[in-house]
Amino acid sequence: MEMPSARRNDERCDESTDSVKGMFILKKTNLQALLQEAIKKAKIVDHNEIEWKIEEESNRLAEKRFDVNHR
């Protein structure tokens, strides 16, 4: 797919992008396999531990923001 000339001349298009002289290389991706892998990884996450860490961090930030002193 060819890029517009204004975009081709843009400094943000450099050698690190998947482009060759103003042409993008479109890659085929198996979205179903990608989603299945994400679901599999999400199932092994300990959601209770993450929830606890978020709550602790929220409390710490709130105490700092509102200058709460424990008695």
CHARMM-style PDB file with segment names, atoms N, HN, CA, C and O in Angstrom:
ATOM      1  N   MET     1       0.857  -1.151   0.000  1.00  0.00      PROA
ATOM      2  CA  MET     1       0.000   0.000   0.000  1.00  0.00      PROA
ATOM      3  C   MET     1       0.910   1.221   0.000  1.00  0.00      PROA
ATOM      4  O   MET     1       1.827   1.314   0.816  1.00  0.00      PROA
ATOM      5  N   GLU     2       0.665   2.137  -0.893  1.00  0.00      PROA
ATOM      6  HN  GLU     2      -0.080   2.061  -1.555  1.00  0.00      PROA
ATOM      7  CA  GLU     2       1.521   3.312  -1.004  1.00  0.00      PROA
ATOM      8  C   GLU     2       1.031   4.413  -0.077  1.00  0.00      PROA
ATOM      9  O   GLU     2      -0.171   4.642   0.057  1.00  0.00      PROA
ATOM     10  N   MET     3       1.964   5.079   0.552  1.00  0.00      PROA
ATOM     11  HN  MET     3       2.940   4.892   0.444  1.00  0.00      PROA
ATOM     12  CA  MET     3       1.640   6.175   1.453  1.00  0.00      PROA
ATOM     13  C   MET     3       1.502   7.470   0.661  1.00  0.00      PROA
ATOM     14  O   MET     3       2.123   7.624  -0.391  1.00  0.00      PROA
ATOM     15  N   PRO     4       0.688   8.405   1.164  1.00  0.00      PROA
ATOM     16  CA  PRO     4       0.618   9.724   0.536  1.00  0.00      PROA
ATOM     17  C   PRO     4       1.984  10.402   0.581  1.00  0.00      PROA
ATOM     18  O   PRO     4       2.773  10.157   1.494  1.00  0.00      PROA
ATOM     19  N   SER     5       2.264  11.253  -0.407  1.00  0.00      PROA
ATOM     20  HN  SER     5       1.623  11.452  -1.149  1.00  0.00      PROA
ATOM     21  CA  SER     5       3.587  11.876  -0.492  1.00  0.00      PROA
ATOM     22  C   SER     5       3.906  12.727   0.728  1.00  0.00      PROA
ATOM     23  O   SER     5       5.061  12.784   1.150  1.00  0.00      PROA
ATOM     24  N   ALA     6       2.896  13.396   1.311  1.00  0.00      PROA
ATOM     25  HN  ALA     6       1.957  13.349   0.968  1.00  0.00      PROA
ATOM     26  CA  ALA     6       3.145  14.206   2.505  1.00  0.00      PROA
ATOM     27  C   ALA     6       3.611  13.334   3.659  1.00  0.00      PROA
ATOM     28  O   ALA     6       4.492  13.731   4.422  1.00  0.00      PROA
ATOM     29  N   ARG     7       3.041  12.178   3.788  1.00  0.00      PROA
ATOM     30  HN  ARG     7       2.326  11.856   3.168  1.00  0.00      PROA
ATOM     31  CA  ARG     7       3.414  11.249   4.869  1.00  0.00      PROA
ATOM     32  C   ARG     7       4.788  10.637   4.594  1.00  0.00      PROA
ATOM     33  O   ARG     7       5.573  10.424   5.518  1.00  0.00      PROA
ATOM     34  N   ARG     8       5.077  10.354   3.312  1.00  0.00      PROA
ATOM     35  HN  ARG     8       4.439  10.527   2.561  1.00  0.00      PROA
ATOM     36  CA  ARG     8       6.380   9.776   2.962  1.00  0.00      PROA
ATOM     37  C   ARG     8       7.512  10.703   3.353  1.00  0.00      PROA
ATOM     38  O   ARG     8       8.577  10.252   3.775  1.00  0.00      PROA
ATOM     39  N   ASN     9       7.283  11.995   3.213  1.00  0.00      PROA
ATOM     40  HN  ASN     9       6.418  12.361   2.870  1.00  0.00      PROA
ATOM     41  CA  ASN     9       8.325  12.974   3.505  1.00  0.00      PROA
ATOM     42  C   ASN     9       8.390  13.334   4.979  1.00  0.00      PROA
ATOM     43  O   ASN     9       9.306  14.034   5.412  1.00  0.00      PROA
ATOM     44  N   ASP    10       7.430  12.862   5.740  1.00  0.00      PROA
ATOM     45  HN  ASP    10       6.687  12.293   5.388  1.00  0.00      PROA
ATOM     46  CA  ASP    10       7.391  13.156   7.172  1.00  0.00      PROA
ATOM     47  C   ASP    10       8.580  12.491   7.860  1.00  0.00      PROA
ATOM     48  O   ASP    10       8.914  11.346   7.555  1.00  0.00      PROA
ATOM     49  N   GLU    11       9.211  13.196   8.777  1.00  0.00      PROA
ATOM     50  HN  GLU    11       8.940  14.126   9.025  1.00  0.00      PROA
ATOM     51  CA  GLU    11      10.395  12.668   9.454  1.00  0.00      PROA
ATOM     52  C   GLU    11      10.095  11.475  10.343  1.00  0.00      PROA
ATOM     53  O   GLU    11      11.007  10.736  10.714  1.00  0.00      PROA
ATOM     54  N   ARG    12       8.797  11.271  10.698  1.00  0.00      PROA
ATOM     55  HN  ARG    12       8.056  11.871  10.396  1.00  0.00      PROA
ATOM     56  CA  ARG    12       8.455  10.135  11.558  1.00  0.00      PROA
ATOM     57  C   ARG    12       8.552   8.808  10.815  1.00  0.00      PROA
ATOM     58  O   ARG    12       8.587   7.757  11.456  1.00  0.00      PROA
ATOM     59  N   CYS    13       8.596   8.822   9.514  1.00  0.00      PROA
ATOM     60  HN  CYS    13       8.567   9.676   8.994  1.00  0.00      PROA
ATOM     61  CA  CYS    13       8.772   7.584   8.746  1.00  0.00      PROA
ATOM     62  C   CYS    13      10.266   7.358   8.577  1.00  0.00      PROA
ATOM     63  O   CYS    13      10.917   8.053   7.797  1.00  0.00      PROA
ATOM     64  N   ASP    14      10.794   6.422   9.279  1.00  0.00      PROA
ATOM     65  HN  ASP    14      10.266   5.857   9.913  1.00  0.00      PROA
ATOM     66  CA  ASP    14      12.213   6.158   9.179  1.00  0.00      PROA
ATOM     67  C   ASP    14      12.439   4.677   8.939  1.00  0.00      PROA
ATOM     68  O   ASP    14      11.505   3.932   8.644  1.00  0.00      PROA
ATOM     69  N   GLU    15      13.663   4.268   9.067  1.00  0.00      PROA
ATOM     70  HN  GLU    15      14.422   4.873   9.306  1.00  0.00      PROA
ATOM     71  CA  GLU    15      14.039   2.886   8.766  1.00  0.00      PROA
ATOM     72  C   GLU    15      13.428   1.881   9.738  1.00  0.00      PROA
ATOM     73  O   GLU    15      13.346   0.696   9.415  1.00  0.00      PROA
ATOM     74  N   SER    16      12.997   2.324  10.921  1.00  0.00      PROA
ATOM     75  HN  SER    16      13.064   3.287  11.184  1.00  0.00      PROA
ATOM     76  CA  SER    16      12.475   1.392  11.911  1.00  0.00      PROA
ATOM     77  C   SER    16      11.052   0.944  11.593  1.00  0.00      PROA
ATOM     78  O   SER    16      10.599  -0.056  12.151  1.00  0.00      PROA
ATOM     79  N   THR    17      10.329   1.645  10.717  1.00  0.00      PROA
ATOM     80  HN  THR    17      10.697   2.457  10.263  1.00  0.00      PROA
ATOM     81  CA  THR    17       8.972   1.239  10.364  1.00  0.00      PROA
ATOM     82  C   THR    17       9.030   0.177   9.280  1.00  0.00      PROA
ATOM     83  O   THR    17      10.050   0.009   8.613  1.00  0.00      PROA
ATOM     84  N   ASP    18       7.932  -0.532   9.113  1.00  0.00      PROA
ATOM     85  HN  ASP    18       7.103  -0.395   9.655  1.00  0.00      PROA
ATOM     86  CA  ASP    18       7.862  -1.556   8.069  1.00  0.00      PROA
ATOM     87  C   ASP    18       7.512  -0.898   6.742  1.00  0.00      PROA
ATOM     88  O   ASP    18       6.445  -1.143   6.178  1.00  0.00      PROA
ATOM     89  N   SER    19       8.401  -0.076   6.257  1.00  0.00      PROA
ATOM     90  HN  SER    19       9.268   0.124   6.715  1.00  0.00      PROA
ATOM     91  CA  SER    19       8.156   0.595   4.987  1.00  0.00      PROA
ATOM     92  C   SER    19       9.417   0.565   4.150  1.00  0.00      PROA
ATOM     93  O   SER    19      10.533   0.568   4.670  1.00  0.00      PROA
ATOM     94  N   VAL    20       9.220   0.537   2.864  1.00  0.00      PROA
ATOM     95  HN  VAL    20       8.314   0.534   2.442  1.00  0.00      PROA
ATOM     96  CA  VAL    20      10.326   0.569   1.923  1.00  0.00      PROA
ATOM     97  C   VAL    20       9.977   1.593   0.860  1.00  0.00      PROA
ATOM     98  O   VAL    20       9.056   1.385   0.070  1.00  0.00      PROA
ATOM     99  N   LYS    21      10.709   2.698   0.837  1.00  0.00      PROA
ATOM    100  HN  LYS    21      11.457   2.867   1.479  1.00  0.00      PROA
ATOM    101  CA  LYS    21      10.492   3.764  -0.134  1.00  0.00      PROA
ATOM    102  C   LYS    21       9.022   4.144  -0.256  1.00  0.00      PROA
ATOM    103  O   LYS    21       8.474   4.183  -1.358  1.00  0.00      PROA
ATOM    104  N   GLY    22       8.389   4.420   0.870  1.00  0.00      PROA
ATOM    105  HN  GLY    22       8.833   4.388   1.766  1.00  0.00      PROA
ATOM    106  CA  GLY    22       7.012   4.884   0.853  1.00  0.00      PROA
ATOM    107  C   GLY    22       5.969   3.793   0.739  1.00  0.00      PROA
ATOM    108  O   GLY    22       4.787   4.095   0.573  1.00  0.00      PROA
ATOM    109  N   MET    23       6.364   2.545   0.823  1.00  0.00      PROA
ATOM    110  HN  MET    23       7.323   2.299   0.958  1.00  0.00      PROA
ATOM    111  CA  MET    23       5.411   1.434   0.719  1.00  0.00      PROA
ATOM    112  C   MET    23       5.360   0.719   2.062  1.00  0.00      PROA
ATOM    113  O   MET    23       6.396   0.374   2.630  1.00  0.00      PROA
ATOM    114  N   PHE    24       4.158   0.500   2.561  1.00  0.00      PROA
ATOM    115  HN  PHE    24       3.317   0.780   2.100  1.00  0.00      PROA
ATOM    116  CA  PHE    24       3.985  -0.278   3.789  1.00  0.00      PROA
ATOM    117  C   PHE    24       3.853  -1.746   3.436  1.00  0.00      PROA
ATOM    118  O   PHE    24       3.261  -2.097   2.415  1.00  0.00      PROA
ATOM    119  N   ILE    25       4.399  -2.591   4.272  1.00  0.00      PROA
ATOM    120  HN  ILE    25       4.879  -2.305   5.102  1.00  0.00      PROA
ATOM    121  CA  ILE    25       4.252  -4.036   4.100  1.00  0.00      PROA
ATOM    122  C   ILE    25       3.178  -4.489   5.071  1.00  0.00      PROA
ATOM    123  O   ILE    25       3.362  -4.415   6.286  1.00  0.00      PROA
ATOM    124  N   LEU    26       2.058  -4.958   4.540  1.00  0.00      PROA
ATOM    125  HN  LEU    26       1.909  -5.019   3.553  1.00  0.00      PROA
ATOM    126  CA  LEU    26       0.958  -5.426   5.381  1.00  0.00      PROA
ATOM    127  C   LEU    26       1.219  -6.877   5.750  1.00  0.00      PROA
ATOM    128  O   LEU    26       1.511  -7.700   4.883  1.00  0.00      PROA
ATOM    129  N   LYS    27       1.116  -7.187   7.023  1.00  0.00      PROA
ATOM    130  HN  LYS    27       0.880  -6.519   7.728  1.00  0.00      PROA
ATOM    131  CA  LYS    27       1.386  -8.539   7.498  1.00  0.00      PROA
ATOM    132  C   LYS    27       0.086  -9.201   7.892  1.00  0.00      PROA
ATOM    133  O   LYS    27      -0.771  -8.584   8.524  1.00  0.00      PROA
ATOM    134  N   LYS    28      -0.058 -10.450   7.519  1.00  0.00      PROA
ATOM    135  HN  LYS    28       0.637 -10.952   7.005  1.00  0.00      PROA
ATOM    136  CA  LYS    28      -1.242 -11.219   7.876  1.00  0.00      PROA
ATOM    137  C   LYS    28      -1.076 -11.705   9.313  1.00  0.00      PROA
ATOM    138  O   LYS    28      -0.029 -12.234   9.686  1.00  0.00      PROA
ATOM    139  N   THR    29      -2.124 -11.518  10.114  1.00  0.00      PROA
ATOM    140  HN  THR    29      -2.975 -11.088   9.812  1.00  0.00      PROA
ATOM    141  CA  THR    29      -2.088 -11.918  11.516  1.00  0.00      PROA
ATOM    142  C   THR    29      -3.270 -12.825  11.810  1.00  0.00      PROA
ATOM    143  O   THR    29      -4.396 -12.543  11.399  1.00  0.00      PROA
ATOM    144  N   ASN    30      -3.014 -13.907  12.519  1.00  0.00      PROA
ATOM    145  HN  ASN    30      -2.099 -14.135  12.853  1.00  0.00      PROA
ATOM    146  CA  ASN    30      -4.067 -14.820  12.916  1.00  0.00      PROA
ATOM    147  C   ASN    30      -4.669 -14.291  14.216  1.00  0.00      PROA
ATOM    148  O   ASN    30      -4.172 -14.586  15.303  1.00  0.00      PROA
ATOM    149  N   LEU    31      -5.740 -13.509  14.096  1.00  0.00      PROA
ATOM    150  HN  LEU    31      -6.143 -13.270  13.213  1.00  0.00      PROA
ATOM    151  CA  LEU    31      -6.342 -12.873  15.262  1.00  0.00      PROA
ATOM    152  C   LEU    31      -6.937 -13.878  16.238  1.00  0.00      PROA
ATOM    153  O   LEU    31      -6.887 -13.671  17.451  1.00  0.00      PROA
ATOM    154  N   GLN    32      -7.502 -14.966  15.716  1.00  0.00      PROA
ATOM    155  HN  GLN    32      -7.543 -15.134  14.731  1.00  0.00      PROA
ATOM    156  CA  GLN    32      -8.097 -15.965  16.604  1.00  0.00      PROA
ATOM    157  C   GLN    32      -7.031 -16.585  17.497  1.00  0.00      PROA
ATOM    158  O   GLN    32      -7.252 -16.742  18.698  1.00  0.00      PROA
ATOM    159  N   ALA    33      -5.890 -16.936  16.938  1.00  0.00      PROA
ATOM    160  HN  ALA    33      -5.711 -16.808  15.963  1.00  0.00      PROA
ATOM    161  CA  ALA    33      -4.803 -17.518  17.733  1.00  0.00      PROA
ATOM    162  C   ALA    33      -4.263 -16.493  18.727  1.00  0.00      PROA
ATOM    163  O   ALA    33      -3.924 -16.841  19.859  1.00  0.00      PROA
ATOM    164  N   LEU    34      -4.182 -15.241  18.308  1.00  0.00      PROA
ATOM    165  HN  LEU    34      -4.457 -14.958  17.389  1.00  0.00      PROA
ATOM    166  CA  LEU    34      -3.705 -14.185  19.190  1.00  0.00      PROA
ATOM    167  C   LEU    34      -4.631 -13.997  20.388  1.00  0.00      PROA
ATOM    168  O   LEU    34      -4.170 -13.855  21.520  1.00  0.00      PROA
ATOM    169  N   LEU    35      -5.949 -13.996  20.132  1.00  0.00      PROA
ATOM    170  HN  LEU    35      -6.324 -14.111  19.212  1.00  0.00      PROA
ATOM    171  CA  LEU    35      -6.925 -13.854  21.217  1.00  0.00      PROA
ATOM    172  C   LEU    35      -6.930 -15.065  22.137  1.00  0.00      PROA
ATOM    173  O   LEU    35      -7.033 -14.921  23.355  1.00  0.00      PROA
ATOM    174  N   GLN    36      -6.821 -16.257  21.564  1.00  0.00      PROA
ATOM    175  HN  GLN    36      -6.738 -16.374  20.574  1.00  0.00      PROA
ATOM    176  CA  GLN    36      -6.793 -17.466  22.388  1.00  0.00      PROA
ATOM    177  C   GLN    36      -5.579 -17.465  23.314  1.00  0.00      PROA
ATOM    178  O   GLN    36      -5.677 -17.882  24.468  1.00  0.00      PROA
ATOM    179  N   GLU    37      -4.445 -17.002  22.816  1.00  0.00      PROA
ATOM    180  HN  GLU    37      -4.365 -16.664  21.879  1.00  0.00      PROA
ATOM    181  CA  GLU    37      -3.239 -16.921  23.641  1.00  0.00      PROA
ATOM    182  C   GLU    37      -3.430 -15.897  24.764  1.00  0.00      PROA
ATOM    183  O   GLU    37      -3.007 -16.138  25.894  1.00  0.00      PROA
ATOM    184  N   ALA    38      -4.060 -14.761  24.467  1.00  0.00      PROA
ATOM    185  HN  ALA    38      -4.404 -14.564  23.549  1.00  0.00      PROA
ATOM    186  CA  ALA    38      -4.313 -13.737  25.489  1.00  0.00      PROA
ATOM    187  C   ALA    38      -5.258 -14.260  26.555  1.00  0.00      PROA
ATOM    188  O   ALA    38      -5.056 -13.997  27.740  1.00  0.00      PROA
ATOM    189  N   ILE    39      -6.286 -14.996  26.156  1.00  0.00      PROA
ATOM    190  HN  ILE    39      -6.451 -15.210  25.193  1.00  0.00      PROA
ATOM    191  CA  ILE    39      -7.243 -15.578  27.105  1.00  0.00      PROA
ATOM    192  C   ILE    39      -6.543 -16.598  27.993  1.00  0.00      PROA
ATOM    193  O   ILE    39      -6.780 -16.645  29.200  1.00  0.00      PROA
ATOM    194  N   LYS    40      -5.689 -17.405  27.399  1.00  0.00      PROA
ATOM    195  HN  LYS    40      -5.497 -17.367  26.418  1.00  0.00      PROA
ATOM    196  CA  LYS    40      -4.957 -18.418  28.161  1.00  0.00      PROA
ATOM    197  C   LYS    40      -4.060 -17.760  29.206  1.00  0.00      PROA
ATOM    198  O   LYS    40      -3.981 -18.237  30.338  1.00  0.00      PROA
ATOM    199  N   LYS    41      -3.385 -16.676  28.842  1.00  0.00      PROA
ATOM    200  HN  LYS    41      -3.449 -16.289  27.922  1.00  0.00      PROA
ATOM    201  CA  LYS    41      -2.521 -15.968  29.784  1.00  0.00      PROA
ATOM    202  C   LYS    41      -3.341 -15.279  30.869  1.00  0.00      PROA
ATOM    203  O   LYS    41      -2.915 -15.223  32.023  1.00  0.00      PROA
ATOM    204  N   ALA    42      -4.510 -14.756  30.514  1.00  0.00      PROA
ATOM    205  HN  ALA    42      -4.857 -14.802  29.578  1.00  0.00      PROA
ATOM    206  CA  ALA    42      -5.355 -14.058  31.490  1.00  0.00      PROA
ATOM    207  C   ALA    42      -5.911 -15.018  32.533  1.00  0.00      PROA
ATOM    208  O   ALA    42      -6.161 -14.615  33.669  1.00  0.00      PROA
ATOM    209  N   LYS    43      -6.105 -16.265  32.169  1.00  0.00      PROA
ATOM    210  HN  LYS    43      -5.902 -16.592  31.247  1.00  0.00      PROA
ATOM    211  CA  LYS    43      -6.659 -17.250  33.104  1.00  0.00      PROA
ATOM    212  C   LYS    43      -5.692 -17.591  34.227  1.00  0.00      PROA
ATOM    213  O   LYS    43      -6.131 -17.986  35.307  1.00  0.00      PROA
ATOM    214  N   ILE    44      -4.392 -17.450  34.008  1.00  0.00      PROA
ATOM    215  HN  ILE    44      -4.035 -17.128  33.131  1.00  0.00      PROA
ATOM    216  CA  ILE    44      -3.425 -17.825  35.041  1.00  0.00      PROA
ATOM    217  C   ILE    44      -3.052 -16.658  35.950  1.00  0.00      PROA
ATOM    218  O   ILE    44      -2.274 -16.828  36.888  1.00  0.00      PROA
ATOM    219  N   VAL    45      -3.601 -15.474  35.679  1.00  0.00      PROA
ATOM    220  HN  VAL    45      -4.233 -15.335  34.917  1.00  0.00      PROA
ATOM    221  CA  VAL    45      -3.317 -14.297  36.499  1.00  0.00      PROA
ATOM    222  C   VAL    45      -4.105 -14.383  37.799  1.00  0.00      PROA
ATOM    223  O   VAL    45      -5.290 -14.716  37.789  1.00  0.00      PROA
ATOM    224  N   ASP    46      -3.451 -14.083  38.914  1.00  0.00      PROA
ATOM    225  HN  ASP    46      -2.489 -13.812  38.921  1.00  0.00      PROA
ATOM    226  CA  ASP    46      -4.107 -14.059  40.217  1.00  0.00      PROA
ATOM    227  C   ASP    46      -4.785 -12.696  40.384  1.00  0.00      PROA
ATOM    228  O   ASP    46      -4.155 -11.725  40.805  1.00  0.00      PROA
ATOM    229  N   HSD    47      -6.064 -12.639  40.051  1.00  0.00      PROA
ATOM    230  HN  HSD    47      -6.576 -13.427  39.709  1.00  0.00      PROA
ATOM    231  CA  HSD    47      -6.803 -11.378  40.070  1.00  0.00      PROA
ATOM    232  C   HSD    47      -6.955 -10.823  41.483  1.00  0.00      PROA
ATOM    233  O   HSD    47      -6.977  -9.606  41.667  1.00  0.00      PROA
ATOM    234  N   ASN    48      -7.060 -11.686  42.470  1.00  0.00      PROA
ATOM    235  HN  ASN    48      -7.043 -12.674  42.322  1.00  0.00      PROA
ATOM    236  CA  ASN    48      -7.168 -11.221  43.862  1.00  0.00      PROA
ATOM    237  C   ASN    48      -5.898 -10.498  44.299  1.00  0.00      PROA
ATOM    238  O   ASN    48      -5.962  -9.469  44.971  1.00  0.00      PROA
ATOM    239  N   GLU    49      -4.753 -11.037  43.917  1.00  0.00      PROA
ATOM    240  HN  GLU    49      -4.701 -11.873  43.371  1.00  0.00      PROA
ATOM    241  CA  GLU    49      -3.483 -10.402  44.275  1.00  0.00      PROA
ATOM    242  C   GLU    49      -3.347  -9.039  43.596  1.00  0.00      PROA
ATOM    243  O   GLU    49      -2.899  -8.076  44.218  1.00  0.00      PROA
ATOM    244  N   ILE    50      -3.731  -8.958  42.327  1.00  0.00      PROA
ATOM    245  HN  ILE    50      -4.095  -9.740  41.821  1.00  0.00      PROA
ATOM    246  CA  ILE    50      -3.664  -7.690  41.604  1.00  0.00      PROA
ATOM    247  C   ILE    50      -4.613  -6.672  42.232  1.00  0.00      PROA
ATOM    248  O   ILE    50      -4.255  -5.506  42.401  1.00  0.00      PROA
ATOM    249  N   GLU    51      -5.814  -7.110  42.575  1.00  0.00      PROA
ATOM    250  HN  GLU    51      -6.105  -8.057  42.439  1.00  0.00      PROA
ATOM    251  CA  GLU    51      -6.784  -6.219  43.213  1.00  0.00      PROA
ATOM    252  C   GLU    51      -6.230  -5.691  44.540  1.00  0.00      PROA
ATOM    253  O   GLU    51      -6.383  -4.511  44.854  1.00  0.00      PROA
ATOM    254  N   TRP    52      -5.591  -6.564  45.311  1.00  0.00      PROA
ATOM    255  HN  TRP    52      -5.466  -7.522  45.055  1.00  0.00      PROA
ATOM    256  CA  TRP    52      -5.010  -6.165  46.601  1.00  0.00      PROA
ATOM    257  C   TRP    52      -3.894  -5.141  46.392  1.00  0.00      PROA
ATOM    258  O   TRP    52      -3.816  -4.152  47.120  1.00  0.00      PROA
ATOM    259  N   LYS    53      -3.030  -5.375  45.399  1.00  0.00      PROA
ATOM    260  HN  LYS    53      -3.093  -6.178  44.808  1.00  0.00      PROA
ATOM    261  CA  LYS    53      -1.934  -4.449  45.119  1.00  0.00      PROA
ATOM    262  C   LYS    53      -2.461  -3.087  44.680  1.00  0.00      PROA
ATOM    263  O   LYS    53      -1.925  -2.054  45.083  1.00  0.00      PROA
ATOM    264  N   ILE    54      -3.499  -3.079  43.863  1.00  0.00      PROA
ATOM    265  HN  ILE    54      -3.934  -3.918  43.535  1.00  0.00      PROA
ATOM    266  CA  ILE    54      -4.096  -1.820  43.404  1.00  0.00      PROA
ATOM    267  C   ILE    54      -4.693  -1.063  44.585  1.00  0.00      PROA
ATOM    268  O   ILE    54      -4.535   0.153  44.695  1.00  0.00      PROA
ATOM    269  N   GLU    55      -5.377  -1.784  45.462  1.00  0.00      PROA
ATOM    270  HN  GLU    55      -5.505  -2.771  45.373  1.00  0.00      PROA
ATOM    271  CA  GLU    55      -5.987  -1.151  46.627  1.00  0.00      PROA
ATOM    272  C   GLU    55      -4.924  -0.561  47.555  1.00  0.00      PROA
ATOM    273  O   GLU    55      -5.082   0.557  48.044  1.00  0.00      PROA
ATOM    274  N   GLU    56      -3.857  -1.298  47.797  1.00  0.00      PROA
ATOM    275  HN  GLU    56      -3.729  -2.207  47.400  1.00  0.00      PROA
ATOM    276  CA  GLU    56      -2.774  -0.814  48.642  1.00  0.00      PROA
ATOM    277  C   GLU    56      -2.131   0.435  48.046  1.00  0.00      PROA
ATOM    278  O   GLU    56      -1.875   1.406  48.758  1.00  0.00      PROA
ATOM    279  N   GLU    57      -1.873   0.410  46.751  1.00  0.00      PROA
ATOM    280  HN  GLU    57      -2.081  -0.378  46.172  1.00  0.00      PROA
ATOM    281  CA  GLU    57      -1.264   1.569  46.088  1.00  0.00      PROA
ATOM    282  C   GLU    57      -2.205   2.767  46.109  1.00  0.00      PROA
ATOM    283  O   GLU    57      -1.762   3.898  46.311  1.00  0.00      PROA
ATOM    284  N   SER    58      -3.492   2.532  45.905  1.00  0.00      PROA
ATOM    285  HN  SER    58      -3.852   1.614  45.742  1.00  0.00      PROA
ATOM    286  CA  SER    58      -4.484   3.613  45.958  1.00  0.00      PROA
ATOM    287  C   SER    58      -4.523   4.241  47.342  1.00  0.00      PROA
ATOM    288  O   SER    58      -4.564   5.465  47.473  1.00  0.00      PROA
ATOM    289  N   ASN    59      -4.510   3.414  48.365  1.00  0.00      PROA
ATOM    290  HN  ASN    59      -4.477   2.420  48.259  1.00  0.00      PROA
ATOM    291  CA  ASN    59      -4.505   3.918  49.743  1.00  0.00      PROA
ATOM    292  C   ASN    59      -3.250   4.739  50.032  1.00  0.00      PROA
ATOM    293  O   ASN    59      -3.316   5.794  50.662  1.00  0.00      PROA
ATOM    294  N   ARG    60      -2.111   4.242  49.565  1.00  0.00      PROA
ATOM    295  HN  ARG    60      -2.057   3.385  49.053  1.00  0.00      PROA
ATOM    296  CA  ARG    60      -0.851   4.949  49.780  1.00  0.00      PROA
ATOM    297  C   ARG    60      -0.884   6.321  49.106  1.00  0.00      PROA
ATOM    298  O   ARG    60      -0.486   7.321  49.703  1.00  0.00      PROA
ATOM    299  N   LEU    61      -1.358   6.361  47.862  1.00  0.00      PROA
ATOM    300  HN  LEU    61      -1.681   5.548  47.378  1.00  0.00      PROA
ATOM    301  CA  LEU    61      -1.425   7.632  47.137  1.00  0.00      PROA
ATOM    302  C   LEU    61      -2.432   8.592  47.773  1.00  0.00      PROA
ATOM    303  O   LEU    61      -2.184   9.796  47.839  1.00  0.00      PROA
ATOM    304  N   ALA    62      -3.568   8.064  48.242  1.00  0.00      PROA
ATOM    305  HN  ALA    62      -3.770   7.086  48.189  1.00  0.00      PROA
ATOM    306  CA  ALA    62      -4.584   8.909  48.886  1.00  0.00      PROA
ATOM    307  C   ALA    62      -4.039   9.495  50.185  1.00  0.00      PROA
ATOM    308  O   ALA    62      -4.257  10.671  50.477  1.00  0.00      PROA
ATOM    309  N   GLU    63      -3.329   8.679  50.964  1.00  0.00      PROA
ATOM    310  HN  GLU    63      -3.152   7.724  50.726  1.00  0.00      PROA
ATOM    311  CA  GLU    63      -2.735   9.177  52.210  1.00  0.00      PROA
ATOM    312  C   GLU    63      -1.721  10.277  51.935  1.00  0.00      PROA
ATOM    313  O   GLU    63      -1.654  11.268  52.662  1.00  0.00      PROA
ATOM    314  N   LYS    64      -0.938  10.094  50.886  1.00  0.00      PROA
ATOM    315  HN  LYS    64      -0.993   9.289  50.296  1.00  0.00      PROA
ATOM    316  CA  LYS    64       0.046  11.092  50.514  1.00  0.00      PROA
ATOM    317  C   LYS    64      -0.629  12.371  50.013  1.00  0.00      PROA
ATOM    318  O   LYS    64      -0.229  13.477  50.376  1.00  0.00      PROA
ATOM    319  N   ARG    65      -1.632  12.211  49.196  1.00  0.00      PROA
ATOM    320  HN  ARG    65      -1.957  11.313  48.902  1.00  0.00      PROA
ATOM    321  CA  ARG    65      -2.326  13.369  48.592  1.00  0.00      PROA
ATOM    322  C   ARG    65      -3.078  14.184  49.629  1.00  0.00      PROA
ATOM    323  O   ARG    65      -3.054  15.414  49.584  1.00  0.00      PROA
ATOM    324  N   PHE    66      -3.744  13.519  50.562  1.00  0.00      PROA
ATOM    325  HN  PHE    66      -3.763  12.520  50.599  1.00  0.00      PROA
ATOM    326  CA  PHE    66      -4.567  14.207  51.542  1.00  0.00      PROA
ATOM    327  C   PHE    66      -3.898  14.334  52.899  1.00  0.00      PROA
ATOM    328  O   PHE    66      -4.525  14.745  53.876  1.00  0.00      PROA
ATOM    329  N   ASP    67      -2.617  13.978  52.953  1.00  0.00      PROA
ATOM    330  HN  ASP    67      -2.108  13.645  52.160  1.00  0.00      PROA
ATOM    331  CA  ASP    67      -1.814  14.103  54.174  1.00  0.00      PROA
ATOM    332  C   ASP    67      -2.505  13.503  55.390  1.00  0.00      PROA
ATOM    333  O   ASP    67      -2.726  14.176  56.397  1.00  0.00      PROA
ATOM    334  N   VAL    68      -2.842  12.221  55.275  1.00  0.00      PROA
ATOM    335  HN  VAL    68      -2.663  11.674  54.457  1.00  0.00      PROA
ATOM    336  CA  VAL    68      -3.533  11.501  56.356  1.00  0.00      PROA
ATOM    337  C   VAL    68      -2.485  10.939  57.308  1.00  0.00      PROA
ATOM    338  O   VAL    68      -1.525  10.294  56.887  1.00  0.00      PROA
ATOM    339  N   ASN    69      -2.684  11.190  58.590  1.00  0.00      PROA
ATOM    340  HN  ASN    69      -3.465  11.713  58.933  1.00  0.00      PROA
ATOM    341  CA  ASN    69      -1.787  10.646  59.622  1.00  0.00      PROA
ATOM    342  C   ASN    69      -2.531   9.575  60.406  1.00  0.00      PROA
ATOM    343  O   ASN    69      -3.656   9.792  60.858  1.00  0.00      PROA
ATOM    344  N   HSD    70      -1.890   8.409  60.564  1.00  0.00      PROA
ATOM    345  HN  HSD    70      -0.977   8.233  60.196  1.00  0.00      PROA
ATOM    346  CA  HSD    70      -2.498   7.332  61.360  1.00  0.00      PROA
ATOM    347  C   HSD    70      -2.259   7.584  62.838  1.00  0.00      PROA
ATOM    348  O   HSD    70      -1.210   8.101  63.222  1.00  0.00      PROA
ATOM    349  N   ARG    71      -3.225   7.223  63.664  1.00  0.00      PROA
ATOM    350  HN  ARG    71      -4.077   6.803  63.351  1.00  0.00      PROA
ATOM    351  CA  ARG    71      -3.086   7.411  65.102  1.00  0.00      PROA
ATOM    352  C   ARG    71      -2.542   6.196  65.782  1.00  0.00      PROA
ATOM    353  OT1 ARG    71      -2.366   6.197  67.001  1.00  0.00      PROA
TER     354      ARG     71
END
